[in-house]
Amino acid sequence: MSTPAVHTRTEGALLVITIDRPEAHNAVNMAVAQGLRLALAELNDRSDLRVGVITGAGGHFCAGMDLKAFAQGERPWIAGAGFAGFTEAFPKKPLIAAVEGYALAGGFEIALACDMIVASRAASFGLPEVRRGLVAAAGGLLRLPGRFPYHLAMEIALTGRQISATQAHGHGLLNRLVEPGQALQTACELAAEVAANAPLAVAASKQIVQRSHGWPVDTMFAQQRAYADPVLDSADAKEGATAFAEKRTPVWSGS
């Protein structure tokens, strides 16, 4: 489901999604938002795809919203999916951001919306919206306090200053910190490791991790059962145990 602004390709069970506006550092306009929404639909709808990897063309991840288009009245939000057709979408399948160069403003918010982040040492992150009279309302201000200590999150949000990939890694934001040019390859290797696991178990585990920090202590196990019990009763759970006993690689059916 490639478009001029976003293209996709498959690598086995992986869907690699590339924002392709290198002349604008992959800034998000409506074409990008629509392309990302289509790419997420492809990931969700195809049973042969288990993990998505999102990256940017031309040496940068994404420099945020296209301010020139915004100044002309364009708003790259998709109903039900948010900014870039992405930041409020909450896909069931895991997503990994492969970051080279800039991940700024809405680009940082796209990365924060992913489940894991792999970044080059030369990458930089930031929410410079306050320097442009804007607010990082595509999830940046909501997600940042859960990824960084409170005071650092405030500094990033209120100064608009960029932080390096090394700093981000030091605070636990990144899953892997790699040499320049290696982010996509490493992200695909990490994605392949996830894709090798049972798809129902992966999907349920993602949902529990994503949702559980808002659950009250006295009901959290009951709420977890809604996601975990169907997996325990699945054919894949039986296959996993059988394959272990038979000392072979399991063959997952997704059921």
N, C-alpha and C positions, 0 to 999 in steps of 0.2 A: 504493500500500500504506500509506496514512495510517492512523494510530491516534490515539486521544484525546491521547496525550502527545507524539507525533511526527507531523508531517505532511509530505508531499512534493508537489512540483509540478514539472512539466517546462517548460523553456524551450528549445525546439529540442533539441539534443543534451545539454543540461544537466539534471541532477536536483538541485533545491534541497531540502535536508533541513532542517527547522526543529524544534528542541526546543521544545515548547509547554507549558511550565509556568511562565508568567511570575510567578504568585503566589508561587513558590518560587525565583525567579531561575534557573529551569530546572535545578534540582538533579536529579540522576539517581537515580530509583528503578527498580524492576524494570520498570515500564511503559515508561519511557524506554529502558532497555536493550533490551527486546524490540522496541520501535519502531525504534530505530536499527539493530538487526540485520536487521529486515525491509527497511529502507530500503537498506542495503548490498547485500542480496540482490537487490533490484530493480535497483540500479545495475549489479551484476555480470551479471545474467541478461538484461537487455534490450540487444539489439545496437544499438538506436537511441540509446542513452545512452553518452556518452563521458567525461564529467567530472561529479563530484559537488561541490556546495557545501553546507557545513553551517553553520548559524547558529542563533541563539536568538531567541525571541519576547520582546517587551516591553522591549527596550533592553539586555538582557544576553545574553552568550553562554551561559555555564553556570557556576554557583557550586560545582560539584563534586557529590559524593555527598550524597544526602538523609540527613543525620545523624539526623533524627527517625525515619525508616524503619529506618536502620541500628541505632539503639538498641533497636528493637523486633524485631531479628533478621533484617531483610531484607538480602540481599547482592546488589547489582545486577550480578552477573557472569553471563555466558552461556558455557557450555562451548564451548571452541574459538575464542571470540571475545573473551573477557576482559571487563574492566570496561566497562559501558555497551554491551555487545555490539559493541565498536568498537576498543578499544585494542590488541587482539592479532589483529585480523581480517586485516590486510595485503591489502586489495583490490587487484586488478590495475589498476583504472582510477584516474586521479588524483583526489585530494580536496583541496579548498581550504576553509580555515576563514575565515569572515567574522565578525570579532569586534567587538562593541560591548560596553561595560561590563565586567562581571566575566568573566574566564576563570581561575578559581581551582581549586586542588586537581584533582579529576578533570576539571573543565572545561578546565584548562590541559593536562592529559594528553591529552584529546581533540584539542585544537588541535595539540599536539606530534605526534600520530599522523597528522595530515594532511600532505600533501606541500608545501603552501604556506599562508601565513597573511596575510590582509589585516586590518588593525585600525584602528579609530578612534583618534584622538589621546586620547580620553577613556577608552580601555580600560585595564585593569590585569590583570597576570598574577601568579601566585604559587602556591607549594606550601605551604599552611599546615598540612599534616597534622601536623607535629611539635607544633603548638600544641593539637592535639586527641588526642594520644596515638596517632596513626596514622602510617603510612608511605606515601609516594607510590609504591605498588607497581603502579600501572596504567601503567607506562612512563615516568613523569616522571623518576625517578632514573636510568633507563637512557638516556633520550634527551637529558636536559639537558646532560650534559658534551660532547655532540657539537654543541650549538647555542650554548653560551656558553663563555667561558674557564673553566678549572678552578676558580679561586678564586671567581669570581662564581657559578658553579653551586653550589659548596659553601655560599656565603652564602645563596642562595635556598632551598636544601634544608634548611639547619640553623637558620636564623632564622625561616622561615615568613613573612618580610616580602614584601609585594607590590612589584612594579616597574611603572613606567609603560610605556605603549606607546612613548613617545619613547625611553626607555632601551632597551627591547627592540629597537627599530628600529636604534638606534645600535650594537648588538652583532650585527646581522645576522639577527635572528630573523624579522623581518617582510619580506614581499615588497613590500607597499605600506602606507604610513601615510597615512590619509585623515581628512577632517573628520568629526565626529560625524554619524551617520546615513547615511554613504556607503559603509560597509564591504561590505554585500551587493551593491550595484550594481557596485562596483569589482571584487569577487571574481567576479561573473558575467561581467564584461568580460574578466578574465584567463582565466576558464574557457573562454569562447568562443574566445579566441585559441588555447588548447590544443586544443580540440575541432575546430578547423579543420584540424589536422594529421592525418597518416595514423595510424589507431588502432593498428595493429600496431607501428609505429615508436615511438609514444608509450608503449605498454605495455612494450616491450622496454627503452626508455631508462629508464623508471621503475625497472624491476627491476634494471638494472645499477647505477644511482646508489644505490639503496637497499641493495643487497647487497655491492657491491664493496669497501667499506672493510675487510671482514674477509678478503679474499682475499690469499693469499701472492703476493709479487711475481713469483715464478717460474711461477705457474700462472694469473695473473689474466687474461691474454689468452685462454688456453684456456677458462677459465670464461665469459668474455664471449661467446665464439663460440656457446655454447649458446643465448644469447638473440638475438644479432645475425644469425647465419647464416640462420635461417628468414625474417627480415625481408628480407635481401638477395635471397633466392630468391622473394619474394612477388610477386603480381600488382600490389600497390600500389607496390612499388619500381619496377617497369617503368612503371606509370602515372605516377609522379612524374617520372621521366626523360623520358617521352614528352611530358607536359604542359609541362615546361620547354622542350623543343625546339620545341614547337608554340606556345609563348607563350600558354598558356591555364591556367585554374584546374584542378587535378587533381580527379578524381572518385574518391574512395576507396571500395573495396569491402570493406575489412577482411579481405582474403584475399591 
